[in-house]
Amino acid sequence: MGGLRYFLIHPHVPPIHPLSRYFPSPLSCLGRFLDSLRLSRVSFPPMAAFQSDVPSVSVHPHGSRRYGAVSGGSLGNWHLPLWLVPNRSSSTSFVCSVLCLLYAFSCGPAYGLSRSRFHARLFWACSWAASFPPPPQVPKSPLMLIPVGVNQFGRKEQSKGTALNHSVPPLLDALLFISSKMAALIWRCSFTRAKARWLHQRCLSLYNSSHGFDETKIKEKLAQLSGGSIDLRKGENGIAELCINNPSRMNAFTGTMMIQLEERISELESWQDGKGLIVYGAGNNFCTGSDLNAVKAISSPKEGIMMCMLMQNTLTRMQRLPLISVALIQGKAMGGGSELCTACDFRLMTPGSEIRFVHKQMGLVPGWGGAARLIHLIGSRHTLKLLSGTLRVDPDYALRIGLADDILNYGDDRSLEETQKWMQTYTKGSPLINRAVKKVILSGREKNLEDALRTEKEIFGTVWGGPDNVQALSKGTKHK
Ligand SMILES: CCC(=O)SCCNC(=O)CCNC(=O)[C@H](O)C(C)(C)COP(=O)(O)OP(=O)(O)OC[C@H]1O[C@@H](n2cnc3c(N)ncnc32)[C@H](O)[C@@H]1OP(=O)(O)O
């Protein structure tokens, strides 16, 4: 079959396995991914054509190993097979294919963070399996969607299936062969690129649909809770200013502000000239967390968890920006506001300002990632004190426990300018070198030693012999 792969439609709607809650289907992710590729122009034959005679191979979408294999099934709007069963009568080819899949599954690279590693491996294995050339037997017609008549040696296939039981003129043979090759190549290229993009996004975020995170749904809900804005100004000096702007509610986060924050972070992710980021609040006040009206409107635990996933994704992506970030804390940083400031690399406080984790008094615990990040910053003992005692952390206390990095002179409009000056020490040089510095810190902070060392080596490779390096050498820079 000339390197072609079979695309089989699997009409079987698999049962919902009780474990599916805990092992959300990687196939549903792939379905969404395919949807996002907008491939609707690629039409597959209608399901009805394949109602019978489908392979009885256990195809279970929830990855339960008890069921053996992985396979197609329902993928969002797609009913695509990931697992191709060439001929159900051929147990050898099936066993062979399963072995290949298992091999790919065990050896395939694992992308993403540890929680998603299983699914990432599975995903990789599935794509690998999908590109595996089918064995020489020709499947029966209900399973065959692309009847192509020549193999790579130019010889006609010995077809058992009805679709190939006719003679094809040689020219048509050749045309079919070439066009199928081209189609396969285009598909593979676009698939690889889209997969890389998808994996990149997946690595930056913590949650996706495989964790039960329905981003569209929670954003629809949050869009109804309007007010305030998140304003971004990208400076020519490479320092961006991100303003939490809802002064009438002391910069509390409404639903639309949560959505906008995510959009601004996306904008910053694609800003190649950036070196630094200052996060501050309008009206000389940092942020008092969630808007209490929004808290009331999303009171169900399910929606609360979705909101929490969205904010954790956004703040994690903010923390992973290749920019050196500073929270300028004026006035109050409270509840979610105190969590927000922990997602920055540095915290500068103005006289009279305070950070306060008031969650306990609200019958809550931090949910935007504040507790986990705070432990990294000041240790679990201090974190326990701040959370359980809902302590007011003034600039001196914050400096003492290592939560703040400096105390500024001014608490008014001049503090932003002062922060810009403070940043200069840490953002000298080109964007390339500054971003590289932040990247090595990020990998050292988030990865295990071996992986971090490898990443450090890769980042080193991007600056060694680069413009900053060449310039420093040519100037004969001395470090007196
Ligand atoms: C992630 C989980 C969370 O973030 S839960 C939310 C945690 N935050 C809070 O509970 C803050 C509640 N607010 C307060 O305790 C006080 O407003 C604080 C911040 C101490 C300020 O007090 P004070 O200086 O007397 O000003 P004020 O109370 O008159 O407030 C001025 C206006 O701002 C509003 N405001 C403030 N914070 C929020 C908030 N989080 N959500 C909604 N509105 C907020 C106040 O309601 C007040 O508005 P108004 O003048 O009454 O219309």
The ligand as an ORCA input file, in Angstrom:
! r2SCAN-3c Opt
* xyz 0 1
  C      -8.935     34.341     45.667
  C      -9.758     34.581     46.870
  C     -10.003     36.020     47.169
  O      -9.315     36.860     46.676
  S     -11.273     36.372     48.200
  C     -11.304     38.111     48.296
  C     -10.363     38.623     49.352
  N     -10.475     40.051     49.521
  C     -11.269     40.609     50.420
  O     -11.977     39.943     51.129
  C     -11.220     42.097     50.486
  C     -12.482     42.650     51.135
  N     -12.317     44.064     51.348
  C     -11.884     44.582     52.501
  O     -11.609     43.901     53.443
  C     -11.803     46.072     52.560
  O     -12.503     46.633     51.479
  C     -10.339     46.550     52.521
  C      -9.575     45.967     51.351
  C      -9.661     46.169     53.846
  C     -10.304     48.083     52.351
  O     -11.022     48.664     53.381
  P     -11.266     50.252     53.359
  O      -9.964     50.925     53.202
  O     -12.069     50.580     54.549
  O     -12.075     50.510     52.031
  P     -13.536     50.020     51.683
  O     -13.876     48.792     52.420
  O     -14.462     51.151     51.818
  O     -13.327     49.626     50.143
  C     -13.398     50.563     49.104
  C     -14.303     49.990     48.053
  O     -13.634     48.873     47.487
  C     -14.511     47.780     47.504
  N     -13.717     46.558     47.581
  C     -12.565     46.364     48.210
  N     -12.163     45.105     48.047
  C     -13.087     44.508     47.286
  C     -13.243     43.195     46.761
  N     -12.318     42.230     46.987
  N     -14.303     42.936     46.011
  C     -15.225     43.878     45.757
  N     -15.136     45.130     46.236
  C     -14.084     45.435     46.985
  C     -15.336     47.982     48.742
  O     -16.521     47.236     48.665
  C     -15.596     49.459     48.644
  O     -16.582     49.686     47.692
  P     -17.819     50.677     48.034
  O     -17.175     52.011     48.294
  O     -18.488     50.130     49.244
  O     -18.657     50.640     46.809
*
